[in-house]
Amino acid sequence: MSSTNLWVASKFSIEGARISGSRDVRELAPASRILADLVGDFYSSAFPRYVSGDLIDLGCGKAPLLGAYRDRCSSVVLADWANSPHENPLLNIVIDLNKPLDVLDSNAFDVVILSDVLEHICEPAALMMEISRILKPGGRLLMNVPFAYWIHEAPHDYYRYTRYALEMFARQSGLRVIELKPLGGWIEVMADLWAKMLARTRVALLPALVHRCVMAFNRTAVGRKVAARTGEVLPLGYAMVVQKPMAEAQR
């Protein structure tokens, strides 16, 4: 297990069971807080229900979610490639997710975390097959990807996926979709675009104000309904939980 007691918060702020985008501008730009909050909402709900046992965080970067899942696991492995712009002194394994994960045993993990990673993978279907291989029967993959979102970590930003692509990857790799939900809808997409445009004005208060207003609306019953409905055709991103069938144990 990593020296998880040395972990420090980065992209996400973790307060008890609640995960939200960091308000530290050195870790997360105000113009990126809307999606980070939506991603945090997803993991806040998913971790208590799906995280236990042996976990690996693939493409972990600075392991921003570690503080939320470490106490739920019996072991944690942090893995990323050498070219990551996010240094992590807690890294256990240096691994290129664009290649076969030969250093990882089959049926080894109860949980795989793949947060903001799949868009940076040249052959996503191949990685999904490898994740299926390293999961124990009954194991879960928890992941999120952007959709209507700007290019980041260029030039290693290759794809944006619809829910149908994510379902196809799961199906082709023998995994069963447990949850697949859009993150935000039209209002969140437009607000994210405005926040990023206003960030160019170098007035930090403007994107922060956009974030506060749109997330306040998103937290209302009407806001959640609008986001759910419009997110079916234009979300900021997607979050998904898939499971390796128990039947794999007898193959």
C-alpha distance (Angstrom), angle and dihedral (degrees) to the residues before:
residue distance angle dihedral
M1 . . .
S2 3.80 . .
S3 3.79 121.8 .
T4 3.78 86.3 -98.0
N5 3.79 91.8 168.9
L6 3.83 86.9 73.0
W7 3.80 92.1 60.0
V8 3.79 118.8 121.9
A9 3.79 127.4 -167.6
S10 3.80 117.8 -98.6
K11 3.81 126.7 153.9
F12 3.80 94.0 7.0
S13 3.79 133.2 48.8
I14 3.81 111.5 -140.6
E15 3.78 119.0 -160.8
G16 3.78 111.5 170.0
A17 3.79 107.3 -56.5
R18 3.82 93.5 -17.7
I19 3.81 120.4 99.3
S20 3.79 121.0 -170.9
G21 3.77 138.7 158.6
S22 3.79 113.7 -77.3
R23 3.80 117.7 -101.6
D24 3.80 89.1 -152.8
V25 3.81 103.8 107.5
R26 3.81 89.7 -154.7
E27 3.81 89.0 64.8
L28 3.80 103.8 31.2
A29 3.79 128.8 17.2
P30 3.83 114.0 -127.4
A31 3.81 87.6 -122.9
S32 3.83 89.7 63.6
R33 3.80 98.6 47.3
I34 3.81 97.6 95.0
L35 3.79 95.5 65.3
A36 3.81 91.6 37.6
D37 3.81 90.2 55.9
L38 3.81 91.7 48.8
V39 3.80 91.1 48.7
G40 3.79 89.3 47.8
D41 3.81 90.6 52.3
F42 3.80 89.8 54.3
Y43 3.79 95.6 50.4
S44 3.81 92.0 42.5
S45 3.79 87.3 60.8
A46 3.80 98.3 36.8
F47 3.81 102.8 46.5
P48 3.82 97.0 65.3
R49 3.80 90.5 49.7
Y50 3.79 103.5 39.9
V51 3.82 111.3 20.8
S52 3.80 121.3 92.3
G53 3.79 139.8 110.3
D54 3.82 122.2 21.3
L55 3.82 114.2 2.2
I56 3.79 134.9 -174.2
D57 3.80 123.2 -167.1
L58 3.81 107.0 -152.8
G59 3.78 117.8 -156.6
C60 3.78 86.9 6.5
G61 3.81 99.4 165.4
K62 3.81 105.4 -177.4
A63 3.82 89.2 -9.1
P64 3.82 93.9 -117.6
L65 3.83 92.4 177.9
L66 3.81 96.5 48.3
G67 3.79 93.9 97.0
A68 3.80 90.0 58.5
Y69 3.81 99.9 48.3
R70 3.82 106.7 28.1
D71 3.81 95.9 87.5
R72 3.80 91.3 50.9
C73 3.82 94.3 57.6
S74 3.77 136.3 75.6
S75 3.82 90.2 -150.2
V76 3.79 136.3 8.7
V77 3.81 128.9 -159.0
L78 3.80 119.8 -169.6
A79 3.81 114.8 -156.9
D80 3.79 132.9 179.0
W81 3.77 140.2 143.2
A82 3.79 126.6 -96.1
N83 3.82 93.5 -111.2
S84 3.79 96.1 60.6
P85 3.82 112.4 129.8
H86 3.82 87.8 -146.0
E87 3.78 111.0 79.4
N88 3.79 115.5 -148.6
P89 3.81 119.5 -174.5
L90 3.82 88.9 -168.6
L91 3.81 93.1 63.0
N92 3.82 113.1 134.8
I93 3.79 101.1 -175.3
V94 3.79 132.5 26.6
I95 3.79 104.6 -149.2
D96 3.81 137.5 159.8
L97 3.80 108.2 -131.8
N98 3.79 89.7 -160.9
K99 3.81 88.5 70.4
P100 3.83 133.4 56.3
L101 3.80 111.0 -71.9
D102 3.79 92.3 -125.3
V103 3.81 94.6 156.3
L104 3.81 90.1 62.9
D105 3.80 120.9 78.4
S106 3.78 123.1 -127.1
N107 3.82 117.1 -103.1
A108 3.80 90.5 14.2
F109 3.81 107.0 127.9
D110 3.78 137.3 55.7
V111 3.81 92.2 -162.0
V112 3.79 135.9 25.9
I113 3.82 120.1 -167.5
L114 3.82 115.9 -156.7
S115 3.79 106.6 173.3
D116 3.83 119.6 174.3
V117 3.79 90.7 -19.9
L118 3.80 113.0 103.4
E119 3.82 93.8 72.6
H120 3.82 87.6 62.0
I121 3.81 95.0 54.1
C122 3.82 119.8 99.8
E123 3.82 94.5 -151.3
P124 3.80 107.1 26.2
A125 3.80 95.3 174.4
A126 3.82 90.1 57.3
L127 3.81 91.9 51.6
M128 3.79 91.1 49.2
M129 3.81 89.4 53.5
E130 3.80 89.9 51.6
I131 3.80 91.3 49.1
S132 3.79 89.0 52.0
R133 3.80 88.9 52.2
I134 3.81 96.0 51.6
L135 3.82 94.4 44.6
K136 3.78 117.7 95.2
P137 3.81 115.6 -123.5
G138 3.78 104.1 -80.8
G139 3.81 90.7 22.1
R140 3.80 121.8 140.1
L141 3.78 135.2 -134.2
L142 3.82 114.9 -153.0
M143 3.78 114.7 -168.1
N144 3.78 146.4 154.3
V145 3.79 133.0 -162.3
P146 3.81 133.9 -175.2
F147 3.81 121.5 -115.6
A148 3.84 115.7 172.6
Y149 3.79 92.2 28.3
W150 3.78 138.1 120.7
I151 3.80 125.0 -97.9
H152 3.79 111.5 -87.1
E153 3.80 136.8 179.9
A154 3.81 88.7 19.1
P155 2.95 134.2 -135.2
H156 3.82 88.4 27.0
D157 3.80 96.5 63.5
Y158 3.79 109.7 102.2
Y159 3.81 114.8 154.5
R160 3.79 150.1 25.8
Y161 3.82 115.1 -156.0
T162 3.78 132.7 -150.0
R163 3.79 119.3 -144.7
Y164 3.80 87.4 -103.3
A165 3.81 91.9 59.6
L166 3.79 90.7 49.3
E167 3.80 90.9 49.7
M168 3.80 89.8 49.2
F169 3.81 92.5 51.1
A170 3.79 90.1 50.5
R171 3.79 93.0 47.6
Q172 3.82 94.1 46.6
S173 3.81 91.5 50.7
G174 3.80 93.4 49.2
L175 3.80 95.6 -108.9
R176 3.79 126.1 136.3
V177 3.80 120.0 -133.1
I178 3.81 111.5 -124.1
E179 3.79 98.1 170.0
L180 3.79 132.8 5.3
K181 3.77 117.6 170.7
P182 3.79 137.8 164.4
L183 3.79 117.0 -116.8
G184 3.78 107.5 -134.8
G185 3.78 128.8 -29.5
W186 3.78 140.4 -132.5
I187 3.79 96.1 -41.4
E188 3.81 93.1 49.5
V189 3.82 91.0 46.0
M190 3.81 92.9 51.0
A191 3.80 91.7 44.1
D192 3.80 91.0 50.4
L193 3.81 90.3 51.9
W194 3.82 91.8 48.3
A195 3.80 91.6 47.3
K196 3.79 91.2 52.4
M197 3.80 92.2 46.5
L198 3.80 92.0 48.0
A199 3.79 89.7 49.3
R200 3.80 86.5 67.9
T201 3.80 88.4 65.5
R202 3.81 88.4 65.7
V203 3.80 90.2 -131.2
A204 3.81 99.3 127.9
L205 3.79 93.9 -167.1
L206 3.82 93.2 65.7
P207 3.84 100.4 63.5
A208 3.80 88.7 39.0
L209 3.80 89.6 54.3
V210 3.81 91.9 49.1
H211 3.80 89.1 51.2
R212 3.79 93.9 50.2
C213 3.80 93.8 47.9
V214 3.79 98.1 46.8
M215 3.81 94.4 44.0
A216 3.80 90.9 48.6
F217 3.80 87.5 56.0
N218 3.81 92.1 43.3
R219 3.81 89.8 57.2
T220 3.81 92.2 59.0
A221 3.81 123.9 89.0
V222 3.81 90.4 -114.1
G223 3.80 91.4 47.1
R224 3.78 92.7 51.5
K225 3.81 91.0 48.7
V226 3.82 93.1 49.8
A227 3.82 91.9 46.4
A228 3.81 92.5 49.0
R229 3.80 93.5 48.7
T230 3.80 98.9 43.1
G231 3.80 92.6 37.6
E232 3.78 88.8 69.1
V233 3.81 88.8 73.1
L234 3.82 104.8 22.5
P235 3.80 118.6 17.9
L236 3.78 129.1 164.2
G237 3.79 87.9 -127.7
Y238 3.79 146.4 -35.8
A239 3.78 135.5 -106.5
M240 3.78 122.7 -158.0
V241 3.80 140.8 -177.4
V242 3.80 117.9 -164.4
Q243 3.78 131.1 176.1
K244 3.79 135.4 -149.5
P245 3.82 107.8 -126.6
M246 3.78 117.8 -111.5
A247 3.82 87.9 -129.2
E248 3.80 87.7 76.5
A249 3.81 87.6 77.2
Q250 3.78 91.2 70.8
R251 3.81 99.2 45.9
